[in-house]
């Protein structure tokens, strides 16, 4: 009876927001937390973008940079928790912006959020394919000697297809798989840390945690203004990318019991616990990095730490744990992305919206799943090419930057609108109270700063006019994000402003005393 009452309350609240209960509301509060915790995935971001921090700042960018940036992200999370508590809909961020502002705010927020989620899916699955390629190579010499870029892209396509199929045909198992993913990340990370404590014959000293490296090619060494104001902040991409995608708690709120409270708690808790777990994991990496030259030789690739300090068997175990964790992460990304695609299409914003807003007999947005995965594959095609002498395609870091910029700009708009609304805002059961002003402005300023940094060149060879300039080294994030923003603005000016009115009600008004079945 209590569960039925919760369902009635959730459906009632959703009807008040203008929507019918079309998705199946079967997720628990823990499952809601689990999807964001899985998307953040310390077994994904900490592994795949470790080199970004190692090369741009070194151990300091990790040991100090991680908790510092995590604190800012937690503040962003608090601001978003208040919003999801007030408006627990699958559209999430887009709906908040349209409600707190005007249709134009919802338009820009929705597209930035959707593009960011697609880019996150692409980057996570590409990272998973990279580690899967390495793991297979440790069992097969012939595979290890193959063309790594082509093999990785092929595996990337396979992983994307598998994630689409799981989300389409395992709709009843998705929330269960999210729960399993949480425990895989907890116990898997614990096993990795224990291996790195007891496996190596020696460890770095505590002083190593505060050393600085500059392998970026920018500036003169690891000192001076260029290092502190440009190179080191580029290393913060590790933290900012890893701890993202937590808006998933909002996107699955229409499938969650007691969403106004559980989604809000799930959102900030997923950030908090990931920040702690990720820091412990990264510190274990640094203490085990006794062969600095070996790591530098592989452009800061975290795998060099394992292969240079552990036995082959233990290194393979770590690669396997991370690969499976990243697979879970990508599965969750597809779930979140498809719900956003469904919700934004439901309001007529996406071309062909009738197709993408359909749900099948199992109440699953199948077409949205397929479309999102197809676009994720297309935007990662440049990863088939890498700069000369590098095994890591700059395209991967560019997709990572697109994900970070798209998602965080989408977060910024409703947070700013909530600040502008002030006391007129009607909070849900989870609220910041008077603290919203200070926390909101901190969140807005941090997002603006990181968005600027992540459109800047990642490599000197990517700077136009440089003697070593090559297009394969260009960070195409500003080109992609800029083109998208211009496209969205033109589309709005020429067409959408005449017909897009924001969220569309698809449910009749429900009297306050009449519960929704």
C-alpha positions, 0 to 999 in steps of 0.5 A, a space after each residue: 500500500 505504501 508503494 502504491 501511495 508513492 506511485 500515486 504521489 509521483 504520478 500526481 506530481 508528474 501530472 501537475 508538471 504536465 505529463 502522463 506517466 508513460 515510462 515505467 516507474 520501477 526504480 528505487 532511490 538506490 537505483 536512481 543514485 546508482 545510475 549517476 554513480 555509474 556514469 561518473 564511474 571512477 573506473 572510467 574517467 580516472 583511468 582514461 583521462 589520467 594522462 591529461 592531468 599527468 602531462 598538464 601539471 603532474 601529481 599536483 594536478 591530481 593530488 590537490 586538483 582532484 579534491 579542489 575541483 570536486 568541491 566545486 562540482 559538489 556545489 554545482 550538484 547541490 544547486 541541481 538537487 534543489 531543482 530536481 526536487 522541485 521539478 522531477 521530470 525526465 527532461 530534467 535540466 531543459 524543463 527547469 530552464 524553460 520553467 524558470 525562464 522562457 522557451 529560448 532558455 529551454 531551447 538552448 539548455 535542451 540542445 546543450 544537454 543532449 549534445 553533452 550526453 551524446 558526447 559523454 556516451 561516445 567518450 566513455 564507450 571509446 575509453 572502454 574500447 581502448 581498455 578492452 583492446 589492451 586487455 585482449 592484447 595481453 592474451 593475444 600477441 597477434 592482436 597486440 601487434 595489430 593496428 590499435 586505432 582501427 581495432 579500438 574503433 571497431 571495438 567501440 562500435 561493438 560496445 555501442 551496439 551492445 549497450 543499445 541492445 541491453 537498453 532496448 531488450 533488458 528494460 526490466 533489468 536495467 535498474 538491477 544492472 545499475 545496482 550491480 554496477 555500484 558494487 562493481 565500482 566499490 569493490 573493483 576500485 578497492 581491489 585495484 587499490 589493494 593491488 597497488 598497495 601490496 603489488 609493487 616492490 616499492 612506492 613513491 614518497 608523500 612528497 611526490 604527490 606535490 611534484 609538478 610536471 609539464 609534458 604538454 609542450 606549452 611554456 618553459 618547464 613546470 614553472 612560470 605564469 604559463 604553467 600555473 595559469 594555462 597548463 595546470 588548469 588543463 590538467 583539471 579536465 581529469 576531474 571535471 570530465 570524470 565527475 559529470 553525467 550526474 544529471 542522470 538522476 533527473 533524467 530517470 526521475 519519472 521512473 523513480 519512486 519518491 523522485 522529489 526526494 530520492 533523485 535530489 539525494 541521489 544526485 549530490 551523493 553520487 558526486 560526494 562518494 565518487 569524489 572520495 573513491 576517485 581520490 583514493 584510487 588516484 593516490 594509489 596510482 601516484 604512489 605506484 608510479 615509481 617509473 616516471 620515465 615509463 609513464 612519460 614515454 607512453 604520454 601519461 597513459 595510466 596503464 604504464 604505471 601498472 605494467 612497470 610496477 606490477 607483475 603481468 598477471 596483476 596488471 591484467 586484473 586491473 585492466 579487466 576490472 576497469 574495462 568492465 566498470 567502463 562497460 557498466 558506465 557506458 550502459 548507464 550513459 545510453 540510458 540517460 541519453 535516451 531519456 533526455 532524447 525522449 523527453 526533449 522530443 516529447 516537447 517537439 524540439 528534435 527533428 522527427 520528434 514523433 519518432 524519437 518520443 515513441 515508447 514500445 510495448 515495454 515502455 522503452 524509448 527504443 528509437 531514441 536509444 538507436 538514434 543517440 548511439 548512431 550519432 555518438 558513433 559519427 562524432 567519434 570518427 576522427 578518432 581513427 586518426 592520431 598525431 604522429 608519434 602518439 597512440 592517443 587520438 586528440 579526437 578522444 580528448 576533443 569529444 571529452 571536452 565537448 561532453 564537459 562543455 555541453 553538459 556544464 553549460 546546460 547546468 549553468 543556465 537553470 542555476 543562473 535562472 534560479 538565482 535570478 528568480 530569487 524568493 519567487 522560486 517554489 522549492 520541493 522537499 529538498 532545498 538549499 534555503 538561503 544558501 542558494 545565493 552563495 552556492 549558485 554564484 560559485 557554481 556559475 563562475 566555476 562553469 564559465 571558467 572551465 568552459 573557456 579552458 576546455 576549448 583551448 588548444 591541448 597541444 602546441 601542434 594544435 595551435 594555428 601558425 605553429 611550425 609543427 601545426 597538424 590538423 590531427 592535433 587540433 582540439 575541435 571542441 570549440 569548432 564543434 561547440 561553436 558550430 552547435 551554438 551558432 546552429 541552435 541560435 540560427 534555428 531559433 531565430 529563423 524558425 523555432 521561436 515561432 513554434 517552440 513554446 517549451 514543455 508541452 502538456 500531454 495530460 489533462 489538468 488533474 483536480 487537486 483532490 483526484 489522484 492519478 492512477 
